[in-house]
Amino acid sequence: MWKTHLRPALVLLTAFTLLTGVAYPLVMTGVVSGLLPETASGSLVERDGRIVGSRLIAQGFQGPGYFRPRPSHAGKGYDGASSGASNLGATSRQRYEVLTARLAFWRSEVPGQPVPLELLTGSGSGLDPHLSPAAARYQVPRVARARGLAPAQVEALVDAHVRGRLLGFWGEPTVNVLELNLALDTPQAATGRRG
């Protein structure tokens, strides 16, 4: 009697395991690799023959000569393996202290300007690689001063890296921080140095 019930169950378990655990992932990987090869491979950015990052995951840029992304909640900086929100509530004392420290930092970096909220708070994943154009422009004076460039030149570079809404109506305009910082390091960006 048990063979009557066990055999079909084992056959179905094996069939569905092969179908949903092997065949389906292989087919989807092939389809995505064919349609969106850059995205399927992690949207990696290469410079001088080596990989310097991904367009999909924020990186922590230190130093005043670089644009900084939104803060990360990941335990180890901008580590993609430990992404996630801070899970601190709106009335959390720890959250208040973190936000106060970030506000003081940005006010010291760019005095006299209201700090965009997204530079104080992290995204849901804590690894958002994009800023709004306003948050990127907010950092222009600091970056221009550190690199000895005219603010108008750095702002033009920001404007050149603004991506519009998807399909013209979906989402908000963004600036990819990695791509913007890599553009700052090119010889073309350095030609406008003030002397």
N, C-alpha and C positions, 0 to 999 in steps of 0.2 A: 504493500500500500504506500509506503513512504517513497518508493521508487517512482510511483505514479506522480507524486507531487514534487519530489525533490529534483528529478531530472529536468522537467520543464523550467523550474525556477533557476537551476544552474545554467541552462542554455540561454534563458533570457538575460540573466546577470552577465554572462560572458558577452552576449551579443550587444547589449546596451553599453557595457564597459568599452568594448572596441569602437562602437559607434560614437558615443559621446565623449569618451576619454582619449581616443586616439584619432579617429577619422575626422571628426568635426574640428578639433583644434588644428590639425594639419591643413584641412581645406581652408579654414579661416585665415591661417597664417599665410598660405599661398595667395589667397585673394587680396589681402591687405598688402602683402609685399609687392604684388603686381600693380595694384591701384595707387598705393601711397608708399613707395619704397623708402623715402626719407623718414617719414613718421614711423614706419614699421621698424626701422633700425635705430630709433631713439632720437632722431633729429640732432645727431651729433655735429658739432662744429669743429672743423679742422683748421689749424693755422700752422704753416710751415711744416706740413707733413705729420703733425701730431694733433691728437684730439684735445681740445681745450675746454670742452663743456657740451651742454645740450641746450637747445632752444626751449626745451620743455621744463627744465628744472633750474630754479634760481641758484646762484652762487654768491657766496659772501665776498664782496669786494672791500678790501680795507684800503686805507690811504685816501687822502683828500682829493686826489686826481682822478677818482673813479666815481661813477654813479652807483648808488647803493640800492638794492632791491628792498622790497618790504621785509620786515623782520621775520625771522624763522622761529617756529615753535619746536623744531626738531631738536632732539637732545644733543646732537653733535653738529651744530651749525646748520648747514644746508644739506644734510645727509638724506638722500632719497629713500633710504631704507628705514628711516624713523620719522616719516612725515606725519602730520596731524595737527589738530588744533591744540590750544593750551588747556582747554577745559576749565579755565578760570571764570567764575561767574561775574556778573556785572558789579556786584558789591564786594568782590574779593579784595582784601587788603594787599595781597601779593600782586594782583593785576594792577591796582592803583599805583603801587610803587614802581612797577615795570614801566607803565605808561608815563609816569612822572619823570623817570630817568631818561626815557627816550625823548620826551618833550624838551628836557633841559639840554640834551645832546644836540638836537636839531636847532634849537634856539641859539646855541653857541656856535654852530657851524654856519648858519645863515641867519644872522640877527636881523630883527626888524620886519620879518615876513611871517604871516600866519602859516603854521606847519600843516601840510596836507594830512588828513587823518590816516590815509593808507601807509604813511611812513611811520606811524605809531603802532598800528595794529597789523598782525599777520593775516594771511589768507586762511581759508579753511584747511588747506593742506600744509601751510607754512612754507611752501616751496614755489609760490607763484613767481614766474620769471618776468612778469610784466609790471609796468607802472602806468598810471595814466599820464598823458602828456603834461598835465599840470604838476604832478609830483616830480616828473623828470625836469621840467623847467625850473622848479623850485631849487634844485640842486645846481643849476647852471653857474651862479656866482662863485660858489665854492670850488667847483671843478675848474672853471676858467682861471680863477686866482691861483690855484695849485699848479696848473700847467702853464701859466704865463700866456694864456690865450685871451683874445677879446671875447667878452660875454656873447656878443652877437654871433661870433663864429661857432661857439659851442651850442647856442640856441638853434642855429641853422642846422647843425648836426642832429640835434634832437628832433627838429621838425622833419628832417629827411628820413628818420627812423620811425615815424608815427605810422602805425597800421590802422586803417579805417575799420569801420564796422564790417563784419562778415556779411557778404551779399548786399552790402550797402545799408542794412537796417538792423542787423542782429548784433547785440553787444555794444561795447563802447570802444572808442579808439584806444590803442595801447602802444607802449614802447617796450621792446625787448631789451632788458638791461645788459645782457651779455653781448648782444650784437652792437649796442651803442658803445659799450666800453671797448670792444675790439676795434671799432671804427676810430675811437679816440687814440688808439695806439698806432694807427697807420701814419706813414710819413706825410700824407696829404693833410691830416689834421694838425700836424706839428708845423706846417708851413706858415700858419698865421700867427706865430708867436710874436708877442709884443717885445720889443727890445729897447 
